[in-house]
Amino acid sequence: MTTILLLLVLAAGIAVLVGYARHDRFAGPSSVVHLRDDLGPVEDRLHLVPRA
């Protein structure tokens, strides 16, 4: 019985640790999406060019 409980706690701990490690705070700046096209950053032109 103790072994089963220990395995369940260990599996839950591993699941929490993996979920924490896969969070975006470890991904760095490459996880942020900046809209760009052939003319450059879209954010800079949104007020100049109407987008539908």
C-alpha positions as CSV (number, residue, x, y, z in Angstrom):
1,M,0.0,0.0,0.0
2,T,2.8,2.4,0.9
3,T,4.6,1.6,-2.4
4,I,1.5,2.4,-4.4
5,L,1.0,5.8,-2.6
6,L,4.7,6.6,-3.0
7,L,4.5,5.9,-6.8
8,L,1.4,8.0,-7.1
9,V,3.0,10.9,-5.3
10,L,6.2,10.5,-7.4
11,A,4.1,10.5,-10.7
12,A,2.2,13.6,-9.6
13,G,5.5,15.3,-8.7
14,I,7.0,14.5,-12.0
15,A,3.9,15.8,-13.8
16,V,4.0,19.1,-11.9
17,L,7.7,19.5,-12.6
18,V,7.3,18.8,-16.3
19,G,4.4,21.3,-16.5
20,Y,6.5,23.9,-14.7
21,A,9.5,23.3,-17.0
22,R,7.4,23.6,-20.1
23,H,6.0,27.0,-19.1
24,D,6.9,30.0,-21.3
25,R,9.2,31.6,-18.7
26,F,11.9,29.1,-19.8
27,A,11.3,29.7,-23.6
28,G,13.0,33.1,-23.8
29,P,12.3,35.9,-26.3
30,S,11.9,33.4,-29.2
31,S,8.5,32.4,-27.8
32,V,7.1,35.9,-28.4
33,V,5.4,36.4,-31.8
34,H,6.0,39.7,-33.6
35,L,3.9,40.2,-36.7
36,R,6.2,41.0,-39.6
37,D,5.8,41.0,-43.3
38,D,7.7,42.3,-46.3
39,L,7.4,46.0,-45.2
40,G,8.5,45.4,-41.6
41,P,6.7,45.3,-38.3
42,V,2.9,45.3,-38.7
43,E,2.4,47.0,-35.3
44,D,4.1,50.2,-36.5
45,R,1.7,50.4,-39.5
46,L,-1.6,49.4,-38.0
47,H,-2.7,53.1,-37.5
48,L,-1.6,53.9,-41.1
49,V,-3.1,51.0,-43.1
50,P,-6.6,49.8,-42.3
51,R,-6.6,46.0,-41.8
52,A,-9.7,43.9,-42.0
